[in-house]
């Protein structure tokens, strides 16, 4: 017996939130460590760290977009 559709959507949203937080934190952390090792100025470190956060968030957005594509195909198939 399959779960109701409401629970299926809830699990998708839980995965979305988890992936977004995790990937944004990982991107920020990795870029922050790289900026400490490679750069001297505070502003350039902040720029690189912000870029890493954006890459992590963008990666999560792409993953979640693919996850929801099969759930609501009529919204993504614009012709």
Residue, then its C-alpha position, 0 to 999 in steps of 0.5 A: x500500500x502506497x502512502x497518500x500523496x500528501x505525505x509524498x509531497x511532505x517528504x519531498x519538501x523535507x528533502x528540499x530543506x535538508x539538501x538546501x541547508x546541507x549544501x549551502x553550509x558545505x559550500x560556505x565552509x569549503x569556500x571559507x577554508x579556501x579563502x583563509x588559505x589562499x587570500x589575504x584581504x578580508x573583503x576578498x575572503x568574504x567574496x569567495x565565501x559568498x560565492x561558495x554559499x551561492x554555489x551550494x545553494x544553486x546546487x541544492x536548487x538544481x537537485x530540488x528542481x529535478x526532484x519536483x519535476x516528476x511531481x508536477x510535470x505540467x508546470x515544467x513542460x511549457x511549450 
